Amino acid sequence: MSPLVSSSQPAAAGSSSVDTAPAQVPGGLYADNINVIFERGAQKVQALEDVSLDLPRGCWATLIGASGCGKSTLLRVFADIVQPTSGQALLYGATPAEARANRVYALVQQGSTMLPWRSVLDNVALGLEISGTNKGEREARAANAIELVGLKGFEKSLPSELSGGMRQRAAIARALTLRPRFLLMDEPFGALDEITRDRLQFELLRILEETGATLLLVTHSISEAVILSDKVVVMTPRPGKIKEVIDIDFGRGRTPQMRLDPRFAAYEQHLRTALDHDS
């Protein structure tokens, strides 16, 4: 039995298109009957149960659900941090280990991690430095990424001289230097103030449009899920299953004015209802 439960979108938001099973030929980001069981001494905790998902290339997808439902665990399966007990995950047809070796994806987590003694430029170039990229190329790619996230002019600044939002932009820039096909993001804006968070959400959308990267984002924010998604994946409480996949039909070129669209409120209400039924 497929773990994907089809459910229609709110009437104001248009019809829903939900795949009831992964496609035969994986295209973008693919999960097939993933189970994750953590062993804590004699105790076994099932974090994910029979999770199947098929997201196309270039899709912007968000995982949302109650705390502890396995959102971050699923993201970490794709990032080759957590090994599934059973099942398979693929990124463009590659296993997470192969994708990591080939730098297919970049991971951005909550709270930027920057070396305090290194400049913004050197912090952003760190991944390339570790991978052995020559100095000229890594500095050029870091400078381009810094400009893309709106930090041009701060290349020589130290992390202590930046705001929290600017440090998070630098973390995104570091990920972009790897030219990833996938951006895997775990609550990247969770620690930021609301104004900075709103600004970075639309900055991220601009970057995604320019790079064509596929996004998989973990968030607890319903409005953020609507703003940043083509598809919102609603997960059940532990053990985490996929309850519903909701299409968000706002297309590209999104702006803050999308919040005034009646569909925005309809999507938010639909998501609240789906989450409340699991509480």
Secondary structure in CASP SS format (residue, H / E / C, confidence):
PFRMAT SS
TARGET T0000
AUTHOR 0000-0000-0000
METHOD secondary structure of the structure
MODEL  1
M C 1.00
S C 1.00
P C 1.00
L C 1.00
V C 1.00
S C 1.00
S C 1.00
S C 1.00
Q C 1.00
P C 1.00
A H 1.00
A H 1.00
A H 1.00
G C 1.00
S C 1.00
S C 1.00
S C 1.00
V C 1.00
D C 1.00
T C 1.00
A C 1.00
P C 1.00
A C 1.00
Q C 1.00
V C 1.00
P C 1.00
G C 1.00
G C 1.00
L E 1.00
Y E 1.00
A E 1.00
D E 1.00
N E 1.00
I E 1.00
N E 1.00
V E 1.00
I E 1.00
F E 1.00
E E 1.00
R E 1.00
G C 1.00
A C 1.00
Q E 1.00
K E 1.00
V E 1.00
Q E 1.00
A E 1.00
L E 1.00
E E 1.00
D E 1.00
V E 1.00
S E 1.00
L E 1.00
D E 1.00
L E 1.00
P C 1.00
R C 1.00
G C 1.00
C C 1.00
W E 1.00
A E 1.00
T E 1.00
L E 1.00
I E 1.00
G C 1.00
A C 1.00
S C 1.00
G C 1.00
C C 1.00
G C 1.00
K H 1.00
S H 1.00
T H 1.00
L H 1.00
L H 1.00
R H 1.00
V H 1.00
F H 1.00
A C 1.00
D C 1.00
I C 1.00
V C 1.00
Q C 1.00
P C 1.00
T C 1.00
S E 1.00
G E 1.00
Q E 1.00
A E 1.00
L E 1.00
L E 1.00
Y C 1.00
G C 1.00
A E 1.00
T C 1.00
P H 1.00
A H 1.00
E H 1.00
A H 1.00
R H 1.00
A H 1.00
N C 1.00
R C 1.00
V C 1.00
Y E 1.00
A E 1.00
L E 1.00
V E 1.00
Q E 1.00
Q C 1.00
G C 1.00
S C 1.00
T C 1.00
M C 1.00
L C 1.00
P C 1.00
W C 1.00
R C 1.00
S C 1.00
V H 1.00
L H 1.00
D H 1.00
N H 1.00
V H 1.00
A C 1.00
L H 1.00
G H 1.00
L H 1.00
E H 1.00
I H 1.00
S C 1.00
G C 1.00
T C 1.00
N C 1.00
K H 1.00
G H 1.00
E H 1.00
R H 1.00
E H 1.00
A H 1.00
R H 1.00
A H 1.00
A H 1.00
N H 1.00
A H 1.00
I H 1.00
E H 1.00
L H 1.00
V C 1.00
G C 1.00
L C 1.00
K C 1.00
G C 1.00
F C 1.00
E C 1.00
K C 1.00
S C 1.00
L C 1.00
P H 1.00
S H 1.00
E H 1.00
L C 1.00
S C 1.00
G H 1.00
G H 1.00
M H 1.00
R H 1.00
Q H 1.00
R H 1.00
A H 1.00
A H 1.00
I H 1.00
A H 1.00
R H 1.00
A H 1.00
L H 1.00
T H 1.00
L C 1.00
R C 1.00
P C 1.00
R C 1.00
F E 1.00
L E 1.00
L E 1.00
M E 1.00
D E 1.00
E C 1.00
P C 1.00
F C 1.00
G C 1.00
A C 1.00
L C 1.00
D C 1.00
E H 1.00
I H 1.00
T H 1.00
R H 1.00
D H 1.00
R H 1.00
L H 1.00
Q H 1.00
F H 1.00
E H 1.00
L H 1.00
L H 1.00
R H 1.00
I H 1.00
L H 1.00
E H 1.00
E H 1.00
T H 1.00
G C 1.00
A C 1.00
T E 1.00
L E 1.00
L E 1.00
L E 1.00
V E 1.00
T C 1.00
H C 1.00
S C 1.00
I H 1.00
S H 1.00
E H 1.00
A H 1.00
V H 1.00
I H 1.00
L H 1.00
S C 1.00
D C 1.00
K E 1.00
V E 1.00
V E 1.00
V E 1.00
M E 1.00
T C 1.00
P C 1.00
R C 1.00
P C 1.00
G E 1.00
K C 1.00
I E 1.00
K E 1.00
E E 1.00
V E 1.00
I E 1.00
D E 1.00
I C 1.00
D C 1.00
F C 1.00
G C 1.00
R C 1.00
G C 1.00
R C 1.00
T C 1.00
P H 1.00
Q H 1.00
M H 1.00
R H 1.00
L H 1.00
D C 1.00
P H 1.00
R H 1.00
F H 1.00
A H 1.00
A H 1.00
Y H 1.00
E H 1.00
Q H 1.00
H H 1.00
L H 1.00
R H 1.00
T H 1.00
A H 1.00
L H 1.00
D H 1.00
H C 1.00
D C 1.00
S C 1.00
END
